[in-house]
């Protein structure tokens, strides 16, 4: 930049990353979220992130502030995980999806996109199948071995199937063969810690797929 020239480049404003509690059929649902700094109607469609077994919504802590620059992002601790209340007995994927639906109703979302990670893919799929008018787009990242492919084929929304080179690399590839309409995202250079170490690599293609 030459002397006397004033830069017009605006610094990237980071989203507000917060946590809160919301009611669902099992009690309180603890939710991590990121809200764009400007807020308002210029935001893209909100994104709901569904973690896998043995995780909490903190699995998305590196992703939230990056995606949250242009859309609201919510990553709940699933019922019975982290700081969320849980059911008295083991809940099925459809039961957990119904509890997340309670959260969507509380927030009064007209439309929302959903991202499932590992076993969270099964819950994201159930939510998309149960709420076809509300769930707009679906991302399944790391479909686990044993996933019911016929159930996944009932997803009618635009679908992105992504995989990193972790324990779900092969099972995701096999599932993808039965989902011919799905868009494909391979991340062969990323491993098991993709959500923690590769947010800047993962988010651009996600944003391109999700659109506005």
C-alpha angles and dihedrals in degrees: 000000000000123000113279095020115128116216115234094190110122118218116245108260112218121227124247109260113203144152131228145165126245133179123255134162091276097049126264122008115206111216132190112205144175122207123196112251093239098041117180132098096320091076122109121241111297118256127221114204119204117199128213133247115300092021138093133209087280087080086082097047093114093045099046099070093045098049089035092069091086107014139029113262127197126193111179127193098243116242109289093016129101111334097341123108115244141208122271091243134032110289126218123232089259091051091052090046089053090053090052087050087059088058092049090051091050090052091045094224113182091194133004138173121227132212120191123194121203108314086004085073089073092053092045089052092051091049092050092048093047095046108034094156094050104038107071106179134008133210119193112191117187105357106211126236112269095031112152101248093191088060092050090051089064090069103111099182125092105284135205117194113197131181138185123196097269134109091300096054095101098036091050090051092051093047091049091061088067094048103065094164093056122107113235130228118179120187102183093164093057124079140189094315096056094130091053103037106029108042091126090052096043101043102060095060090042091053091047091052095045094047115179 
